[in-house]
């Protein structure tokens, strides 16, 4: 049986983290998965909550941002010998009831990476209109760069196999890791697929990209994706 860990990057999620862990412990896959909270130097009470409640957690010594936090989780998963790692946000938007859905294609060797997509069945919280436009644009850009058609390219709900635990432990995008890591893995010939999930609207805290101007975000991430394509093509 696969050894599975749920990686939960967390920054200032004191109002959400208890429910996130509770829901993981109640889900149907609870007896199959371990979890790790990666506390990215939260300024609120997140760290104390982890200690008081006996959660499994890793306190980062400096703030690394979402990409660095997730990469720290992958490094932990690699060192501890996990076969599958599931990324799961600490803000309550992701639903653990879909763990089996993102795990199954990896265990059957249909996929190296499985992305939980809110846009396949179009149920649950679909994000804002502006965000959906940006995601659609990035989806088209990724298709042009890789030939891979995906819909929810900014989804942080995903699972990867042992091979990509090893790869992401040493190479993981820092600023906008979800779409950039798709491009990197696709250009390495990873088998990537989406499965439908329902996501919930964030009730507490603040998104890591809310403070950024949408146009600036789109320009920067588009240039990064194109640069990935050029650099990796030259390596080949």
C-alpha angles and dihedrals in degrees: 000000000000120000105230134190131187112218114208114189108202136188120167095339100139091132094051110030097080092056092044092056093041091054092048090052091050098047123106092249094051094111090053102049139065121199138211127196110211103205106202098203094291114199094209131064097289095111093050091049090054091052096043094049097041094241121168104251146155120213111210113217093223134020107268100173126234096304095048092044093053091045090054087054092051090050089053091048090051094049092047094050102245119170097202131026123197120200111217125174120237095223099079097251095114121073117219091208086085096058092103090050094056093040099049100069090050094050090048089048093239091123144019092203128026121194123202105227126198091191102063097073093015094223129138125012109356098187125241123313092248092050091048090052090052093047091050091051092050091047090056092046092051089050091053091049099042110013088239117131112210129154109199099045095158094052112127091196105098145125129217135191129238093274093058093041085062093045096046092046088066103025122033129144113251111199105038103005102169101067094028093054090051090056093046093049094042091053087052087057096252117169102240126180140165130230125192118259136166117236128197129225115258109257100183138028128016133286116252091238101039092097093055122090108248094229092050090049093051095047094047097046093044091054090047092052092048091048090052088053094050096044096047093045089055091050090054 
